Amino acid sequence: MADSADSAAQSVAAQLPNEIGEHLRRNAPAQAGAGQPFDLHEFFERVTEREGVDQPDAVFHARVVLEVTDQATTGSLMKKVREQFPTTFDRLFEAGSAGRMRADDRAM
C-alpha cells in the first residue's frame, strides 16, 4: 500500500500546476510509507498551527484544497488518494467547500 500512496502522490503532483506539484514533491516523505500517521483531529490541529488561523478557517481551507485538487485532476486519482487515508477522514473528503461537514461519531 505504501507504493500505492507514493504513486498517488506523484500522480497528483504531475497533474497540478508546476509550482504546486514541485512543492508537493519536495515536501513528500523521501521514502514511501515514511509519513507520520495521525487522526483527523490531529490533522486539523496541524493545519490550524501551520496556517496560524482559527480551527474553523483551517478546516474550511482543507476542504477547499481537497475540492480544488479533485477538480484539477483527472480520472479516479482523488479516489486513489482517499484510499490512503483511514475511513475517519471520509467526512473531510465528502464535505467539499459548500455546506457543512457531517458530524463525527466522537467529539472533536
Secondary structure as UniProt FT lines:
FT   HELIX           2..15
FT   HELIX           18..27
FT   TURN            32..33
FT   HELIX           40..51
FT   HELIX           55..72
FT   TURN            75..76
FT   HELIX           77..82
FT   TURN            83..84
FT   HELIX           87..89
FT   HELIX           90..95
//
